[in-house]
Amino acid sequence: MNLAQVEKSTWVYVAISFLLFVVPFIATGRSVQFLIIQIFVFGIFAMSYDLLLGYTGIISFGHVMFFGVGAYSTAVLFDRFDPTMLTFALAIIISGVIAGIVSLIVGVLTLRLKSHFYAMLTLALAGLFLVGAEKWRKLTGGSDGFTFGLPDILRDSFALYIVSALSLVLIFFGLRRMTKSPFGKVLVAIRENESRTESLGYQVLHYKVIVSVVSGIVASYSGVLYILSLRFVDTSVFATDLTIDVLLMTIIGGVGTLIGPIIGASLIEFAHHWLSDLSDVHWIFERWIILYGTIFILIVVFFPKGIVGTLVDRFYKWRARRT
């Protein structure tokens, strides 16, 4: 590979990636590291959603079911078997296989539908998973949930930080490579004009199903990491609120950018943490959810294409004026 041909943005992302591994040596507090781990987890989850919404134009309101599959697969295995790294590896594989099979079946059966029908059907399927988790109490513990042990190495917040950061970096570059490949170009074509793409001879359904499977597997892995950070699982991992959060992360950060959803995840997680803590400062902040909504309304107004999308657009306009 000729390094001179590598995009400048790639070098920027590589530099930022190295900086991520420096952070735990500076921010040594467990609470700060936990917050950053949550950002990494939801950054991965948001990137998986961006594959559907940003690159293929597929709107899903049930993406949380893959997240929940990863969470419960990991929790059940650690609860039923010895908490070892082998169990952790099995959890990743099993959750990925289950999520892949579910997304394949759902994709084949429903991706022929128009986008709004598909969105409502995925919402119904996610509700089905939630009800199943509540009723199958012997396996899931129902709404009460259950705790479980972890391998000794993963009990350390520093080790979990490194695992989460490494996962984020590898998944980001892997998905970036995929979206810049000919396969990714077809996905963008489907988003822009599905009928014309199909008329060019591409099997649109095949591409949609493949990206749906990849997205589901990545989402399940984020669920695995999420539950490791909590050491507790309940039916909230199937809650629709998580889908709404990941939708906000993607839109606020910038759809079709991959880095945008990570920025969106950072903003939302920091907002949750910071605004809720302000309730101890003044009584007005007890209604922090109003401020939370106000902030995001302002972001949507001033960054209509998301933060990354709007900044990139303004940069190109500025450069065009200078030439």
C-alpha positions in Angstrom: 0.0 0.0 0.0 1.3 3.4 -1.0 1.1 5.6 2.1 1.0 8.7 -0.1 -2.4 7.6 -1.4 -4.0 7.3 2.1 -6.6 10.0 2.7 -5.7 12.8 5.1 -8.8 12.1 7.1 -7.5 8.5 7.7 -4.4 9.9 9.4 -6.5 12.1 11.5 -8.6 9.2 12.6 -5.5 7.1 13.4 -4.1 9.9 15.5 -7.4 10.2 17.4 -7.4 6.5 17.9 -3.9 6.6 19.5 -5.1 9.4 21.8 -8.0 7.3 23.0 -5.5 4.8 24.5 -3.8 7.6 26.4 -6.9 8.9 28.1 -7.1 6.2 30.8 -3.7 7.2 32.0 -4.9 10.7 32.5 -8.5 10.1 33.6 -7.9 7.4 36.2 -11.2 7.8 38.1 -13.6 4.8 37.7 -16.7 7.1 37.1 -15.0 9.0 34.3 -13.7 5.7 32.7 -17.2 4.2 33.0 -18.7 7.3 31.2 -16.2 7.0 28.4 -16.8 3.2 28.1 -20.5 4.0 27.7 -19.7 6.5 24.9 -17.6 3.8 23.2 -20.5 1.2 23.5 -23.1 3.5 22.2 -20.8 4.8 19.5 -20.5 1.2 18.2 -24.3 0.9 18.5 -24.9 4.2 16.6 -22.4 3.2 13.9 -24.4 0.0 13.3 -27.6 2.1 12.9 -25.8 4.5 10.6 -25.2 1.6 8.2 -29.0 1.3 7.8 -30.1 4.9 8.0 -27.2 6.9 6.7 -25.8 4.6 4.0 -28.8 2.6 2.8 -31.8 4.8 3.8 -33.4 2.1 5.9 -35.3 3.3 8.9 -35.6 0.8 11.7 -37.4 1.3 15.0 -36.5 -2.2 16.3 -32.7 -2.1 16.1 -32.6 -2.5 19.9 -33.5 -6.1 19.6 -30.0 -7.0 18.3 -28.5 -4.9 21.2 -30.6 -6.9 23.6 -29.7 -10.2 22.0 -26.0 -9.5 22.6 -26.7 -8.3 26.2 -28.7 -11.4 27.2 -26.5 -13.9 25.4 -23.5 -12.6 27.4 -25.3 -12.4 30.7 -26.9 -15.9 30.5 -23.6 -17.5 29.5 -21.7 -15.8 32.4 -24.5 -16.8 34.8 -24.7 -20.4 33.7 -21.0 -21.1 33.2 -17.7 -20.2 34.8 -16.9 -16.5 34.0 -13.8 -17.0 31.9 -12.4 -15.4 28.8 -13.5 -18.5 26.9 -17.0 -17.8 28.0 -16.6 -14.2 26.8 -15.4 -15.4 23.4 -18.4 -17.8 23.2 -20.7 -15.0 24.1 -19.4 -12.8 21.3 -19.8 -15.7 18.8 -23.2 -16.9 19.9 -24.7 -13.4 20.1 -23.3 -12.6 16.7 -24.8 -15.8 15.2 -28.2 -15.2 16.8 -28.3 -11.6 15.7 -27.2 -12.6 12.2 -29.9 -15.2 11.9 -32.6 -12.9 13.3 -31.6 -10.0 11.0 -31.4 -12.4 8.0 -34.9 -13.7 8.6 -36.3 -10.2 9.4 -34.5 -8.8 6.3 -35.7 -11.4 3.9 -39.3 -11.2 5.1 -39.6 -7.5 5.5 -37.1 -5.5 3.4 -39.3 -5.8 0.4 -41.7 -3.4 2.1 -41.6 0.4 1.9 -39.5 2.1 4.5 -42.3 3.2 6.8 -43.9 -0.3 6.8 -40.5 -1.8 7.6 -40.0 0.7 10.4 -43.3 -0.2 12.1 -42.8 -3.9 11.6 -39.3 -3.8 13.2 -40.9 -1.8 16.1 -43.4 -4.6 16.6 -40.7 -7.3 16.5 -38.7 -5.4 19.1 -41.8 -5.4 21.3 -42.1 -9.1 20.8 -38.5 -9.6 22.1 -39.3 -7.4 25.1 -42.4 -9.4 26.0 -40.5 -12.6 25.5 -37.7 -11.4 27.9 -40.4 -10.5 30.5 -42.2 -13.8 30.3 -39.3 -16.2 30.1 -38.3 -15.5 33.7 -36.4 -18.8 34.2 -33.8 -17.7 31.6 -34.0 -13.9 31.7 -35.1 -13.1 35.3 -37.9 -11.0 33.8 -38.1 -7.3 34.6 -36.2 -8.0 37.9 -33.1 -9.0 35.9 -30.0 -10.7 37.5 -26.3 -10.1 38.2 -23.4 -12.2 37.0 -19.7 -12.6 37.4 -16.9 -11.5 35.0 -13.5 -12.9 34.3 -10.9 -11.3 36.7 -9.3 -9.3 33.9 -12.6 -7.7 32.9 -13.4 -6.6 36.4 -10.8 -3.9 36.1 -12.2 -0.7 34.6 -8.8 0.0 32.8 -8.9 -3.4 31.0 -12.6 -2.9 30.1 -11.7 0.5 28.7 -9.0 -0.9 26.5 -11.3 -3.6 25.2 -14.0 -1.1 24.4 -11.7 1.4 22.8 -10.0 -1.2 20.7 -13.4 -2.5 19.6 -14.6 1.0 18.7 -11.4 1.6 16.6 -11.4 -1.7 14.8 -15.1 -1.6 14.0 -14.9 2.0 12.9 -12.1 1.3 10.4 -13.7 -1.9 9.3 -17.1 -0.2 8.6 -15.3 2.7 7.0 -13.5 0.4 4.6 -16.8 -1.3 3.8 -18.7 1.9 3.1 -15.9 3.2 0.8 -15.8 -0.1 -1.2 -17.9 -0.8 -4.3 -20.4 -2.5 -2.0 -20.7 0.7 0.0 -21.2 2.8 -3.2 -24.1 0.5 -4.1 -25.6 1.1 -0.7 -25.5 4.9 -1.2 -27.0 4.4 -4.7 -29.9 2.5 -3.1 -30.4 5.3 -0.6 -30.4 8.0 -3.3 -32.6 6.2 -5.8 -33.6 2.6 -5.2 -35.5 2.2 -8.5 -32.7 3.4 -10.7 -30.2 1.2 -8.8 -32.4 -1.8 -9.5 -32.8 -0.8 -13.1 -29.0 -0.9 -13.4 -29.1 -4.7 -12.6 -28.2 -4.7 -8.9 -30.1 -7.0 -6.7 -31.3 -4.4 -4.2 -32.8 -6.8 -1.8 -29.6 -8.8 -1.5 -27.6 -5.7 -0.6 -30.2 -4.6 1.9 -30.2 -8.0 3.6 -26.4 -8.1 3.7 -26.1 -4.7 5.3 -28.9 -5.6 7.7 -27.0 -8.7 8.9 -23.8 -6.7 9.3 -25.6 -4.0 11.2 -27.3 -6.5 13.5 -24.1 -8.3 14.3 -22.3 -5.1 15.2 -25.3 -4.0 17.3 -25.2 -7.3 19.2 -21.5 -6.8 19.9 -22.3 -3.4 21.4 -24.8 -5.1 23.6 -22.1 -7.5 24.8 -19.8 -4.6 25.8 -22.7 -2.7 27.4 -23.6 -5.6 29.7 -20.0 -6.1 30.7 -19.8 -2.6 32.0 -23.0 -3.0 34.1 -22.6 -6.6 35.3 -26.4 -6.7 35.4 -29.1 -7.3 32.8 -32.8 -6.8 32.7 -35.5 -6.2 30.1 -34.5 -2.5 29.7 -32.0 -3.6 27.1 -35.0 -4.2 24.8 -36.6 -0.9 25.6 -37.6 1.3 22.6 -36.0 4.3 24.4 -32.6 2.9 23.4 -33.6 2.9 19.7 -34.7 6.5 20.1 -31.4 7.4 21.7 -29.4 5.7 19.0 -31.5 7.5 16.3 -30.8 10.8 18.0 -27.1 10.0 18.2 -27.0 9.3 14.5 -29.0 12.3 13.4 -27.3 14.8 15.7 -23.8 13.6 14.8 -24.5 13.3 11.1 -26.0 10.4 9.1 -23.8 8.6 6.6 -20.6 9.7 8.2 -19.8 6.9 10.8 -17.7 9.4 12.9 -20.9 11.5 13.4 -22.7 8.8 15.4 -19.7 8.5 17.7 -19.8 12.3 18.3 -23.6 12.1 18.8 -23.1 9.3 21.3 -20.5 11.4 23.2 -22.9 14.4 23.3 -25.9 12.4 24.5 -24.0 10.5 27.1 -22.3 13.6 28.5 -25.7 15.4 28.5 -27.3 12.6 30.4 -24.5 12.6 32.9 -23.9 16.3 33.2 -27.5 17.6 33.2 -28.7 15.0 35.7 -25.9 15.9 38.1 -26.9 19.6 37.9 -30.1 18.7 39.8 -28.0 18.9 43.0 -26.9 22.4 42.2 -30.2 24.2 41.6 -33.9 23.2 41.7 -34.4 24.3 38.2 -32.2 21.6 36.9 -34.5 18.9 38.5 -36.3 19.3 35.2 -33.1 18.5 33.3 -35.0 16.6 30.6 -36.4 19.9 29.4 -32.9 21.4 29.0 -31.9 18.1 27.3 -34.6 18.5 24.7 -33.8 22.2 24.2 -30.2 21.5 23.5 -31.0 19.0 20.9 -33.6 21.2 19.2 -30.9 23.9 18.9 -28.4 21.4 17.5 -31.0 20.3 14.8 -31.8 24.0 14.0 -28.1 25.1 13.6 -26.8 21.8 12.3 -29.5 20.5 9.9 -27.3 17.9 8.4 -25.9 16.8 11.8 -22.7 18.2 13.3 -20.3 16.4 11.0 -22.4 16.8 7.9 -23.0 20.5 8.4 -19.3 21.2 9.2 -18.1 19.3 6.2 -20.7 21.1 4.0 -19.5 24.5 5.3 -15.9 23.6 4.8 -16.4 22.7 1.1 -18.4 25.9 0.6 -15.6 27.9 2.2 -13.0 26.2 0.1 -15.0 26.8 -3.1 -15.2 30.5 -2.3 -11.4 30.6 -2.0 -10.7 29.0 -5.3 
